[in-house]
Amino acid sequence: MSKIIFTLAMYITSMAFGIAQDSDYSLVEKTVSYYLDGGTNNDFETLKKAFHKDATMKFISKGVYKEVNALDFFEKVIKPGPKNDRKTKIAYINVAGNTASAKLEIEYPTFMFIDYMNLLKIDGEWKVVSKIFYRKAG
């Protein structure tokens, strides 16, 4: 009898863990979608929902390493205007506890950005805390 109870308890625990992981996966997906949708629609207010206020963006520009505050950068470059001609894709999301990573692909007519986002669950909310990216010629 105790073997059955133990097996049942393990099953319930694993189901609860799986549901929590699915829920966090969906919440991470929602967070990175704020970034993708905000960028596509030139909507800084939507984009900023994805980022922690101290999030960094790191990249190589003309062979030189750069590191900037992500929100400061996007606030300067995203201006209201027509929707961008681009296709976006979430290539993968990986969740482990209160950490997550996502690979995003943003395809323009002549080039593509490949973004790697690192997220943390802060006060119950998923936020991008760092982004690195590569611009691939088309």
C-alpha positions as CSV (number, residue, x, y, z in Angstrom):
1,M,0.0,0.0,0.0
2,S,2.8,2.4,0.9
3,K,4.4,1.7,-2.5
4,I,1.2,2.8,-4.3
5,I,0.9,6.0,-2.2
6,F,4.5,6.8,-2.9
7,T,4.1,6.2,-6.6
8,L,0.9,8.3,-6.7
9,A,2.7,11.1,-4.7
10,M,5.6,11.1,-7.2
11,Y,3.1,11.2,-10.2
12,I,1.2,14.2,-8.7
13,T,4.5,16.0,-7.9
14,S,5.8,15.5,-11.5
15,M,2.5,16.6,-13.0
16,A,2.6,19.8,-10.8
17,F,6.2,20.5,-11.9
18,G,5.3,20.0,-15.5
19,I,2.3,22.4,-15.3
20,A,4.5,25.0,-13.6
21,Q,7.1,24.6,-16.3
22,D,4.5,24.9,-19.1
23,S,3.1,28.1,-17.4
24,D,6.6,29.6,-17.1
25,Y,7.3,28.7,-20.7
26,S,4.2,30.5,-21.8
27,L,5.1,33.5,-19.7
28,V,8.6,33.7,-21.1
29,E,7.1,33.4,-24.6
30,K,4.7,36.3,-23.8
31,T,7.7,38.4,-22.5
32,V,9.8,37.9,-25.6
33,S,6.7,38.6,-27.7
34,Y,6.5,42.1,-26.2
35,Y,10.0,42.7,-27.6
36,L,9.2,41.2,-31.0
37,D,5.8,42.9,-31.4
38,G,7.1,46.3,-30.1
39,G,10.0,46.2,-32.6
40,T,7.8,45.2,-35.5
41,N,5.2,47.9,-34.7
42,N,7.6,50.6,-33.7
43,D,6.0,50.7,-30.3
44,F,8.5,51.4,-27.5
45,E,5.9,51.1,-24.7
46,T,5.1,47.5,-25.7
47,L,8.8,46.6,-26.2
48,K,9.9,47.9,-22.8
49,K,7.5,45.5,-21.1
50,A,10.0,42.7,-21.9
51,F,13.0,44.3,-20.2
52,H,14.2,44.9,-16.7
53,K,15.2,48.5,-16.3
54,D,18.9,47.6,-15.9
55,A,18.9,45.1,-18.8
56,T,22.1,45.2,-20.9
57,M,22.6,44.7,-24.6
58,K,26.0,43.5,-25.7
59,F,27.2,43.2,-29.3
60,I,30.2,43.7,-31.7
61,S,30.1,46.8,-33.9
62,K,32.8,47.2,-36.5
63,G,34.9,44.7,-34.6
64,V,34.5,46.5,-31.3
65,Y,32.7,45.2,-28.2
66,K,29.8,47.4,-27.1
67,E,27.6,47.2,-24.0
68,V,24.6,49.5,-23.5
69,N,21.5,49.7,-21.4
70,A,18.9,48.0,-23.6
71,L,16.0,50.4,-22.8
72,D,18.1,53.5,-23.3
73,F,19.2,52.1,-26.7
74,F,15.7,51.2,-27.9
75,E,14.1,54.4,-26.6
76,K,16.5,56.3,-29.0
77,V,16.0,54.1,-32.1
78,I,12.3,53.2,-32.0
79,K,10.2,56.0,-33.2
80,P,6.5,55.8,-34.1
81,G,6.0,55.0,-37.8
82,P,4.8,52.3,-40.2
83,K,5.1,48.7,-39.3
84,N,8.5,47.2,-40.1
85,D,8.8,44.8,-43.0
86,R,10.1,41.8,-41.1
87,K,9.3,38.2,-40.0
88,T,9.9,37.1,-36.4
89,K,10.4,33.7,-35.0
90,I,11.0,32.3,-31.5
91,A,13.5,29.5,-32.4
92,Y,13.6,28.1,-28.8
93,I,12.8,28.9,-25.2
94,N,14.6,27.0,-22.4
95,V,13.3,27.4,-18.8
96,A,15.2,26.2,-15.7
97,G,13.7,27.3,-12.4
98,N,13.8,31.1,-12.2
99,T,16.1,31.4,-15.3
100,A,15.3,31.2,-19.0
101,S,16.9,31.8,-22.3
102,A,15.4,32.4,-25.8
103,K,16.8,32.5,-29.3
104,L,14.9,34.8,-31.6
105,E,15.2,35.3,-35.3
106,I,14.2,38.6,-37.0
107,E,14.3,38.5,-40.7
108,Y,14.3,41.7,-42.8
109,P,14.3,41.7,-46.6
110,T,18.2,42.1,-46.8
111,F,19.5,40.8,-43.5
112,M,18.6,39.0,-40.3
113,F,19.1,39.5,-36.6
114,I,19.7,36.5,-34.3
115,D,19.0,37.5,-30.7
116,Y,19.8,35.5,-27.6
117,M,17.8,36.7,-24.6
118,N,18.5,35.8,-21.0
119,L,15.6,36.2,-18.6
120,L,15.1,36.0,-14.9
121,K,11.8,35.6,-13.0
122,I,11.9,38.7,-10.7
123,D,9.1,39.2,-8.2
124,G,7.0,36.7,-10.1
125,E,7.5,38.4,-13.5
126,W,9.8,37.3,-16.3
127,K,12.1,40.0,-17.6
128,V,14.9,40.1,-20.1
129,V,18.1,41.0,-18.2
130,S,20.5,40.7,-21.1
131,K,20.6,40.4,-24.8
132,I,23.3,39.6,-27.3
133,F,22.8,39.6,-31.0
134,Y,24.3,39.0,-34.4
135,R,23.4,40.7,-37.6
136,K,23.6,38.3,-40.5
137,A,23.8,39.6,-44.0
138,G,21.0,38.4,-46.3
